[in-house]
């Protein structure tokens, strides 16, 4: 029975267990089109579309073209149509490219939906395959975005940023992240002034070619640091490296802790699922704080999320952040919002207001 349990967590297109292949398994690379959920078109009337192809080294693919439609959500009319010819063989482990659509009507403030038909075929095969936005079975996403005719509104001397971004250094049997350089370009179009790259600690300790095998030299961690440091200089953009550390809360259950700008790597693999039921936290929150350098940020990750998944609790020993975890440890900040759902945001704001006075002497989260 344990062979089938991961499908209840996060499916990854190519993961299988021996001779047992899940229904979502495909002998194709993951192909995903994506757009920012907000685009500033006040100074540049264009729309960036990121196309990501993953695991083509196992399953090569030839991408023929993209058929792109943009529909105004105001009156449900077609405002843009374009066929983008690619005609390229993809055979790398990870590839990402941004296509930029140029057109005057993009300067009008409006909500739009973008449809990307992706036409492709396997090498030495004539049959053409067409996917809408992505080829992930059962996981298709609508591409909705807001075209803003003005920059993101901010208070004077405030800088909008993202504390929690997963790159392609997060890559395992259940999930994977995206391109870093491309994320910088998209962040600029969203008026995001900075972001932190926070890949899972249990991914950053892996062998580069086998996510079920650890490498004590941490080559992925070293590559992440080098790439991000180089991007700071070449792109002149404040992107910072970090890790999403799995560590133990006051109940000795696994919670996630963002450690930013720490030179050394801190291991944490309690909820990695690399070895089933071996899910004891590697370090406690307090131990992680003691290991972390003085110039590093320590951020509680999605602190107001509640773990309501019994499978996560059973298999991964996952828990949630408690007030005690914050009061008794030198946490720098709290990440309070982890999704765009309005009920979640309202709950997070309510929790902040209720906790502020009790925590203000213990946490610089204000």
Order of alpha helices (4+ residues) and beta strands (2+ residues): alpha-beta-beta-beta-beta-beta-beta-beta-beta-beta-beta-alpha-beta-alpha-beta-beta-alpha-beta-beta-alpha-beta-alpha-alpha-beta-alpha
